[in-house]
Structure formats: C-alpha cells, structure tokens
Amino acid sequence: MKKIMTILVLATALGACSQTEKGAAVGGLGGAAIGAAVAGDPVQGAVVGGAVGAIAGALIGRANEPGECRYRRHGRVYIDRCPSGY
C-alpha cells in the first residue's frame, strides 16, 4: 500500500511540472536505475547515470516546448513567449 501511495504522490507532483521538468525527472530516475544496474560500482553508476539522464531528459523535454518560457514570480507560474534569441 505504501508503494501505491508513493507512486500516486509522485505522479500528482509530476502532473504540475513543465515538459522540461518532467523530462529531467524521468530521465534522471531512468538513468540512475540503468547506471546502477550496469556499472561495477552501483552507487557511482547511479550518480553518473542519473546526472546524464536528467540532462538528456531536460533537453528532450525542452524541445517539446518551442517558443514557450515559464516565469515564476511571487509563487505563481506564468507561461509566455520567450524573448527573441532565446
């Protein structure tokens, strides 16, 4: 039951994120799991795999948000066009 509740909480939290944030989270978790499984040292593999996965996931997620930038001010999130050249 604890596992189900944990998954529900994490899924709900990810639902409020942008594509970039979701990509970084999913990529980081997947990279850490794969890195721990294939590396000689599971801890080092998880750290390196998580970092690489998070960066790759963020880049892929960012590509799915063309021309949209998210701004945070006073606890609120605003979505607007990105400045020219961004």
N, C-alpha and C positions, 0 to 999 in steps of 0.2 A: 504494500500500500504506500510505503514511503517513496518508493521509486516512481510510482504513478503520480503522486503529488509533486515530486520534484520535477518531473517531465512537464507537467501542466504549468507549473510556475515559470519554468524556463521558456516554454512555448509562448506563454502570455507576454513575458517580457520581450521576447524577440519580435512579437507582433507589433510593438510600438516603435521599432527601430527602422532606420532607413535601409535601403538595399546595401549600401556600403557597410553599415554596422552589422547587418545580418551576415553578409559575406565574410567579414572578418571573424565573426564569432564561429560560424560553421567551419570556415577554413582552418581556424586555429584549433578547434576541437578535433577535426578530422586529421590535421597534420600531426597533432600531438599523439593521437592514437596510433597512426601509422608509424611515426617515428619511434615510439616506444616498442612497437612490435618488431621492427626490422633492425634496430640498432643493437650493437653489442652491449652498450650501457643504456638501459631503458630510460633513466632519468634524463641523461643528456640527449637522447634521441627524442624524447617528448618535448624538451625545451626547444631544440632546434626545429623539429617538425612543426611545433605549434607556432613559432615565430614565422617560419616560411609560409605555412598555411594561412596565417592571419593576414600577412601582406598580400599574398596571392588572392585570397578571398575578398579583401577590401578593394583591390584593383578591379576584379571581375564585377563586384557589386557596384562600383563607381561607374563602370561602363554602361550599366543598366539605368543610369540616371542622367542622361545627356541634357545639359543646359539647366539643371536644377541644382540649386545650392540651398543648404539648410542653415539657418541662422538661429542662434539661441540667445535670448535676451530676457533677463528677469524671470527665468524659469519656463519661458514659453519657447516653442519651436516654430519658426516661420520658414516657409518654402517660397523661394522667389528665383527669378532668373539670376544666373551667375554674371559677375562683372565681365566686361569684354576682355578677352585674352586669358580667361581662366579655364 
